[in-house]
Amino acid sequence: MEPRLNNQPVKPVQKPASPWKYVLSFFWMIVFTAIAFVLVWGEYLNPEATFWVITFLASLQVLLQLFTFMHLDQKGQSMPIIFMGLGILIAVISAVGIVLM
């Protein structure tokens, strides 16, 4: 049974996000960007491997931005996550199909 106040359900109080969450996420994004710049500048890997490493780092940054700044880690955000996931899946399938044509 959920608690009630004057016949109104009491909503649980959500803990406000700490500013350090945003600072830490921004720090990791800067680190990923610096790694990408160093890989390209130093020519440590062959071009194909560099492409895949940069693509992986960019994917990590997208996930960090979605879950940190778009607040997708909060409760009740399952529908936006599902629709974004389906959109990404359709985009990947389309891109692979275009490349294989």
N, C-alpha and C positions, 0 to 999 in steps of 0.2 A: 504494500500500500504506500502510495507516495504522500509526502507531507502536504498539508493544505493550510492556507491562511485566508480566512474569510471566504471559504469555498473556492479559492483560487489556488491552482497548483503552484508550489514554490519551485522556481527554477534554480538549479545549482549555479553557484557563482564560479565563473571560470577564472583561473589564475591568469593575470595579465602576462603577456610575453616579456621576457627580460630583454633589455637592449643588447645584452651580450650575445644573445642568439643571432641577432642581425650582424653584429660586428664580426663574430666568428665565421658566419657564412660568407660575408664580404671578404674576409681574409682568405678563405679557401678559394674563392673565385679569383682573387688577385694571384695566388700561388699557381693555380691552374693556367692562367693566362701567361704568367712568367715562364712556366715550363714550356708552353707552346712556343713562345718567342725564342727561348734558348735553343730548343730543338731545331727551329728553322734557321736561326742565326749561326749556330755552331755546326750544322750539317752533320750531326752525330749519327743519324740513321739514314738509310736510303729513302728516297722520296715516297715510296709506297708505304713503308712502315711509319714514316712521319705523318702521312695522311691519316692512317688508322689511329695513331696515338692522339693526334689533334682532334679527330672526330670523337674519340672516347672522352677526352677532357671536355669538349664542348657539350657532350651529352650529360656529363656530371654537372656542369654549370647550369644547364637547363633544369635539371632535377632540383638542384639547390635553389634556384630562383623560384621555381613553382612551389616548392614546399615551404620556403622561408618567406618570400615576399608576397606570394599569392595565397598564403595561409592554407594550403591544401593538407597540412598535417593536422588541422583542427577537426573536431568531431562534426559529422554531418556533411562532409565534403565528398561523399562517395560518388554522386552523380557527375560532378565536374571531372573527377579523376577518370571515371569510366569513359566519358565522351572524349576527353583528351587522349586517352589511351587508344580508343578506336580510331581517332583522327590520325594519330601517329602511325598506327598499324596500316591504315589505308594509304598514307603517304609513302611508307616504306615499300609496300607492295607495288604501288604505282611507279616509284622510282626504279625498283628492280625490274619491273616490266618494261620500262622505257629503255633501260640500259641493255636488256637482253634482246630488244627488237633489232 
